[in-house]
């Protein structure tokens, strides 16, 4: 049995791609996208027609409005290939705008609804800023399920769980990148700071019975993935999915909800002042969040430029 098939015994596998062919090959339950992945996909000949058709059908709309439609178009195509949910990201330029995030999320789910896709099959991706978390709390109360992304710290995770969000995506690889650069160490296995961060979040959530799902993301190698076998979900790139499918390495459960419930962990709460202070104390988290937002903003702008160029 391949390492990928073994992993699926413990964890829900999610495809971290906008490439339909990869989804057909690896048959994930869910799929997650972001502007970077969609930008990459529309640059491929196989998917150029989706861009051109969407632009042609909505010539009277702004580039931003057409981009919303393009993201939903990709999401609808993805949902034809998977049995579960697709994540669609709110424009990162709204990362510090609670009301703007809420309005954009409603627009996205309304666009899905016009295509016959219900809210149960869509996760709205929102950056895990304080403002994003507050937006997600209200969206969840409205029946719109959220995936909080660009998550690098324990305070972000706890604040998300207390807000009742459906799912969080802690970024394993980007945490690893930061510590590797700072320390000059190629961390691996149980010493990997990204792995340790997700493990801590998972154990805390299970200890206190939070229903929020933990989905490890942004992996650099299969070792990080296998070190988190048992996590609720893991979103994995096609390249790493292929490596796992070709490997017959034994896979063991590394995260266990029952074991986590027996741990002695202090309960914590984060109001806005506590959240902002603790987050600011974490140099890695503050730097990677800012870097991630800037990257997503840049790719959103590039996607809009492609829309303009296609007219």
Buried (B, 14 or more C-beta within 10 A) or exposed (E): EBBBEBBBEBBBBBBBBBBBEBBEBBBBBBBBBBBBBBBBBBEEEEBBEBBEEBBEEBEEBEBBBBBBBBBBBBBBBBBEBBEBBBBBBBBBBBBBBBEBBBBBBBBBBEBBEEEEBEBEBBBBBBBBBBBBBBBBBBBBEEEBBBBBBBBBBBBBBBBBBBBBBBBBBBBBBBBBBBBBEEEEEEBEEEEBBBBBBBBBBBBBBBBBEBEBBBBBBBBBBBBBBBBBBBBBBBBBBBEBBBBBEEBEEEBEBBBBBEEBEEEEEEEBEBEEEEBEEBBEEBEBBBEBBEBBBEBBBBBBBBBBEBBEEBE
